[in-house]
Amino acid sequence: MAGKGDMVDRIVELTGFPKTQVALCYDTLFDLIGEALADGDKVSVPGFGAFQVSERAARQGRNPATGETITIAASKTVRFKPSKNLKERL
């Protein structure tokens, strides 16, 4: 399973629900996760893991082409911590 289409097809196969409804649920789920993360909330999916926004401070870096020192702006990123169950499955 690699992408949305593969996952939606597999859910349809397992549940028998209409493909359009499964695709809508899939899109809605990830929209809701994105909204929660944008609000700064932590999103936990029991048995799978947790998504959390992490802030990176501004820092000094170097332009590899010129060697010039530059300031890299502060930014936010999403971190994922797998659950114990997921780790054991791997």
C-alpha positions in Angstrom: 0.0 0.0 0.0 1.5 3.2 -1.1 -1.0 6.0 -1.6 -4.5 7.2 -1.0 -6.0 5.2 -3.9 -4.5 2.0 -2.6 -5.7 2.6 1.0 -9.2 3.6 -0.1 -9.4 0.5 -2.3 -8.3 -1.8 0.6 -10.8 -0.2 3.0 -13.6 -0.7 0.4 -12.5 -4.3 0.0 -12.5 -5.0 3.8 -15.7 -3.1 4.6 -17.9 -3.2 1.5 -18.7 0.5 1.9 -19.0 2.7 -1.3 -15.7 4.0 -2.6 -17.0 7.6 -2.7 -17.9 7.5 1.0 -14.6 5.9 2.0 -12.6 8.5 0.0 -14.6 11.3 1.7 -13.9 9.9 5.1 -10.2 9.5 4.3 -10.0 13.1 3.1 -12.0 14.4 6.1 -9.8 12.5 8.6 -6.6 14.0 7.3 -8.2 17.5 7.0 -9.2 17.3 10.7 -5.7 16.2 11.7 -4.2 19.1 9.7 -6.6 21.5 11.3 -5.8 20.3 14.8 -2.1 20.6 14.2 -2.5 24.1 12.7 -4.2 25.0 16.0 -1.2 23.7 17.9 -2.9 20.6 19.3 -1.4 17.2 19.6 -3.2 14.4 17.7 -3.1 10.9 19.1 -4.2 7.9 17.2 -4.4 5.0 19.7 -2.4 2.0 18.5 -0.6 4.0 15.8 1.1 7.1 17.3 1.0 10.8 17.9 1.5 13.9 15.7 2.7 17.1 17.3 3.9 20.5 16.1 7.5 21.2 17.0 9.1 24.6 16.7 12.6 25.1 15.4 14.5 28.2 16.6 16.3 30.5 14.2 19.9 29.6 13.7 23.0 30.5 11.8 23.9 28.4 8.7 26.2 28.6 5.8 25.5 29.0 2.1 27.4 26.0 0.6 28.0 27.7 -2.7 29.6 30.9 -1.3 30.5 30.0 2.2 28.6 33.1 3.4 27.0 33.0 6.8 23.2 33.2 6.7 20.4 33.3 9.2 17.9 30.4 8.9 14.5 31.6 10.0 12.5 29.9 12.8 10.0 27.4 11.6 7.4 24.8 12.6 7.3 21.2 11.6 5.3 18.1 12.4 6.8 15.3 14.5 5.5 11.8 14.6 6.1 9.4 17.5 5.0 5.9 16.8 3.1 3.9 19.5 4.6 0.9 21.2 2.2 -1.3 19.2 3.3 0.1 15.9 7.0 -0.3 16.8 6.4 -3.9 17.7 4.7 -4.6 14.3 7.8 -3.2 12.5 
